[in-house]
């Protein structure tokens, strides 16, 4: 791959520095800093999630020294580079053009180029299209170098007040209600803080489904617009948050976190007691589903036991 990697078709989503003048360095205020030559490979660079001051010195040097910067949206990344006086070549790499751009980036790496990969905000590959590129780099034997930095997921977790010793990042919940509830059911008994990214337009629906599946009492946190002017954190139970956001218009980036399930007794006698209580209110199918969700027990085993318990009390609902 040569320096004329971009084609005329790139004119809408690729920006050039306009020459080498001003490249290979960055500025912070009035101070200028050189960017030294980097080892060839794919440098996965974390960028700020909102506040441009949250970028690391190493990230700035990498973005200035790279032969090419692959980013989701060249306009978004250009704002960051302009802030720090970096003039470098940008090429878009996103869900829409990844199939066409990936081979070209791999070819550049095969030539010993330094390619920096960034997302619009935060750490690439976290709910981001960079995963396939990294996987292909690994398969091809190219070096992958992480340049750590900001992450909305971790920023939200550390301010949440929820346990941090075990957590599960589950990405975005489905936009489809049925699939969303199925996914929540799969996560119901995970003994860890759950972290989701969510669209502001679906926050109310997701909270309502979380209440329906997990119950209203689980502790939860909504963190919005982290590090930005209108940063907001709302804490409470799932039921309380569902009520707050049911009719409220929400804007910006949202991270939704839910505390781990409370420890419950799951001895055979306890499970039988829970099944009996559920069967007094529900048909066997829903009763088994409820107890399975609460205990993590196998549904088929629970269903067989529910039939035994119904037989013991002479059938009926």
C-alpha positions in Angstrom: 0.0 0.0 0.0 1.4 3.4 -1.0 0.9 6.9 0.3 -1.9 7.4 -2.2 -4.0 4.8 -0.4 -7.2 7.0 -0.7 -9.1 7.1 -4.0 -11.3 9.8 -5.3 -14.2 7.9 -3.8 -12.8 8.7 -0.4 -13.2 12.5 -0.8 -16.3 12.6 1.4 -14.9 10.6 4.3 -11.1 11.1 4.2 -9.2 14.2 5.2 -5.5 14.8 4.5 -3.2 17.2 6.3 -2.6 19.1 3.1 1.1 18.2 3.3 3.7 17.1 5.8 4.2 20.5 7.3 3.0 20.4 10.9 2.8 16.6 11.0 4.7 14.3 13.4 4.0 16.5 16.5 1.3 17.9 18.7 0.7 21.0 20.7 -0.7 21.7 24.2 -1.4 25.3 24.5 1.7 27.2 23.3 4.1 24.2 23.9 5.0 22.0 21.0 6.0 18.3 21.3 7.6 16.0 18.8 6.1 12.6 18.0 8.7 10.0 17.7 8.6 7.1 15.2 6.4 4.2 16.4 6.8 0.4 16.0 4.8 -0.8 13.0 1.4 -2.3 13.8 -2.2 -1.5 14.7 -2.3 1.0 17.6 -5.7 0.9 19.3 -6.1 4.4 20.8 -8.6 5.4 23.4 -9.9 9.0 23.0 -12.0 11.2 25.3 -15.7 10.3 25.9 -16.6 14.0 26.1 -14.1 16.2 27.7 -11.2 16.7 25.3 -8.8 17.2 28.2 -9.1 13.5 29.1 -6.8 12.4 26.2 -3.4 10.9 27.2 0.0 12.2 26.1 0.8 8.8 24.6 -2.5 8.9 22.6 -1.6 12.4 21.2 1.9 11.2 20.2 0.5 8.1 18.6 -2.1 10.0 16.6 0.6 12.5 15.4 3.2 9.8 14.5 0.9 7.3 12.8 1.0 6.9 9.0 -2.7 6.7 8.9 -5.6 7.2 11.5 -8.6 5.0 11.0 -11.7 6.4 12.7 -15.5 6.1 12.7 -16.2 9.6 11.5 -13.4 11.8 10.2 -15.2 15.0 11.3 -15.4 13.8 14.9 -11.8 12.8 15.1 -10.7 16.0 13.3 -12.1 18.0 16.2 -9.8 16.2 18.7 -6.7 16.5 16.4 -7.3 20.2 15.7 -7.5 20.8 19.5 -4.0 19.6 19.8 -2.5 20.8 16.6 -2.2 17.4 14.9 -2.3 17.2 11.2 -2.5 13.6 9.9 -4.3 11.5 7.4 -7.7 10.3 8.5 -9.7 7.5 6.8 -13.2 6.4 7.9 -13.6 2.8 9.2 -17.1 2.0 10.4 -19.9 -0.5 10.2 -20.9 0.8 6.7 -17.5 0.5 5.0 -15.5 -2.0 7.1 -15.7 -4.7 4.5 -14.1 -2.5 1.9 -11.6 -0.7 4.1 -10.3 -3.6 6.2 -8.2 -5.2 3.4 -6.7 -1.8 2.6 -5.7 -1.3 6.3 -4.3 -4.8 6.5 -2.3 -4.2 3.3 -0.8 -1.0 4.9 0.2 -3.0 8.0 1.8 -5.7 5.8 4.0 -2.9 4.4 5.2 -2.0 7.8 3.0 1.0 8.3 1.8 2.4 11.6 -2.0 2.5 11.7 -3.9 4.1 14.6 -7.5 3.0 15.2 -9.9 5.2 17.1 -13.6 5.3 17.7 -15.7 8.4 18.0 -15.3 8.4 21.7 -13.7 6.1 24.3 -11.9 2.8 23.9 -12.2 1.2 20.5 -13.8 -2.3 20.2 -16.2 -1.6 23.1 -19.6 -1.7 21.2 -17.6 -0.6 18.2 -16.7 -2.1 14.8 -13.0 -2.5 15.4 -13.2 -6.1 16.7 -13.0 -7.7 13.3 -10.0 -5.6 12.2 -8.1 -6.6 15.4 -9.0 -10.2 14.9 -7.8 -10.1 11.3 -4.6 -8.4 12.4 -3.9 -11.1 14.9 -4.6 -13.8 12.3 -2.2 -12.1 9.9 0.6 -11.9 12.5 0.5 -8.1 12.8 1.3 -6.5 16.1 -1.6 -4.9 18.0 -0.7 -2.2 20.5 -3.2 -0.9 23.0 -3.0 2.8 24.0 -5.3 2.9 27.0 -7.5 5.7 28.1 -11.1 6.8 28.6 -14.0 4.3 28.7 -17.6 5.3 29.3 -18.3 1.8 30.8 -15.5 2.1 33.5 -16.2 5.8 34.1 -19.8 5.0 34.9 -19.0 2.0 37.0 -16.6 3.8 39.3 -19.2 6.6 40.1 -22.1 4.2 40.4 -21.7 3.1 44.0 -22.5 -0.4 42.9 -20.0 -3.3 43.6 -17.0 -3.3 41.3 -15.4 -6.6 42.3 -17.4 -8.4 39.6 -19.1 -6.8 36.6 -20.4 -7.8 33.2 -20.5 -5.4 30.3 -23.5 -6.5 28.1 -23.4 -3.9 25.4 -26.7 -2.6 24.0 -30.0 -4.4 24.7 -32.0 -5.3 21.6 -34.4 -2.7 20.2 -37.0 -5.5 19.9 -39.0 -6.0 23.1 -39.1 -9.8 22.9 -35.4 -10.2 22.3 -34.6 -7.6 24.9 -36.6 -9.5 27.6 -35.0 -12.8 26.6 -31.5 -11.3 27.0 -32.4 -9.8 30.4 -33.7 -13.3 31.5 -30.3 -14.8 30.5 -28.5 -12.2 32.7 -30.9 -12.4 35.6 -28.8 -14.6 37.9 -25.3 -13.3 36.9 -23.6 -12.6 40.2 -22.2 -9.3 39.1 -23.0 -5.7 38.4 -24.5 -5.5 34.9 -23.5 -2.6 32.6 -25.4 -1.7 29.5 -25.1 1.1 26.9 -28.6 2.4 26.0 -30.2 4.7 23.5 -31.8 7.6 25.2 -34.9 6.9 23.2 -35.2 3.4 24.5 -34.2 4.0 28.1 -37.7 4.0 29.5 -38.7 0.8 27.6 -35.5 -1.0 28.8 -36.1 0.0 32.4 -39.7 -1.2 32.3 -38.5 -4.6 30.9 -35.7 -4.8 33.6 -38.4 -4.3 36.3 -40.6 -6.9 34.7 -37.9 -9.5 34.6 -35.6 -8.7 37.5 -38.1 -7.1 39.9 -38.4 -3.5 41.1 -36.0 -3.8 44.1 -32.6 -4.3 42.4 -30.3 -1.2 42.8 -29.6 0.6 39.6 -27.9 3.7 38.2 -28.4 5.7 35.1 -25.3 7.8 34.1 -25.7 10.2 31.2 -23.4 12.5 29.3 -20.3 11.6 31.3 -17.6 14.2 31.4 -19.7 16.6 29.4 -21.5 19.8 30.4 -24.8 18.2 31.3 -23.4 15.1 33.1 -26.0 13.5 35.3 -26.2 10.4 37.5 -29.5 9.1 38.9 -29.4 6.3 41.5 -32.2 4.3 43.0 -34.0 0.9 42.6 -35.0 -0.3 39.2 -38.6 0.5 40.0 -37.7 4.1 41.1 -35.7 4.7 37.9 -38.4 3.3 35.7 -40.8 5.7 37.3 -38.4 8.7 36.9 -37.7 8.0 33.2 -41.2 6.8 32.1 -42.2 10.2 30.9 -38.9 12.1 30.9 -37.2 13.2 27.6 -33.6 11.9 27.7 -30.7 13.1 25.5 -27.1 12.1 25.1 -25.1 9.0 25.8 -26.5 6.7 28.5 -24.9 4.0 30.6 -27.3 1.8 32.6 -26.1 -0.3 35.5 -27.9 -2.9 37.6 -26.7 -4.4 40.9 -26.2 -8.1 41.3 -29.1 -10.3 42.5 -29.4 -10.7 46.3 -28.1 -14.0 47.7 -31.0 -16.4 48.4 -31.2 -19.8 49.9 -31.4 -22.5 47.3 -31.6 -25.8 49.3 -34.0 -28.4 48.1 -36.5 -27.5 50.8 -36.2 -23.8 49.9 -36.8 -24.5 46.2 -39.8 -26.7 47.1 -41.2 -23.9 49.2 -40.7 -21.4 46.4 -42.4 -23.7 43.9 -45.4 -24.3 46.2 -45.8 -20.5 46.7 -45.5 -19.9 42.9 -47.9 -22.7 42.0 -50.5 -21.3 44.4 -50.6 -18.2 42.2 -49.5 -19.4 38.7 -49.8 -22.2 36.2 -46.9 -24.7 36.2 -45.1 -23.0 33.3 -45.0 -19.5 34.6 -44.3 -20.8 38.2 -41.3 -22.8 37.0 -40.0 -19.8 35.0 -40.2 -17.6 38.1 -38.4 -20.0 40.4 -35.8 -20.7 37.8 -35.1 -17.0 37.4 -34.8 -16.6 41.2 -32.7 -19.6 41.9 -30.8 -20.4 38.6 -32.1 -24.0 38.9 -32.7 -26.1 35.8 -36.2 -25.6 34.3 -36.8 -29.2 33.3 -35.9 -30.4 36.8 -38.2 -27.7 38.3 -41.0 -28.6 36.0 -40.9 -32.3 36.9 -40.8 -31.3 40.6 -43.8 -29.0 40.1 -45.8 -31.9 38.8 -44.9 -34.0 41.8 -45.9 -31.2 44.1 -49.3 -30.7 42.3 -49.9 -34.4 42.5 -49.2 -34.4 46.3 -51.9 -31.8 46.8 -54.4 -33.5 44.5 -53.8 -31.6 41.2 -55.5 -28.3 40.5 -53.6 -25.1 39.6 
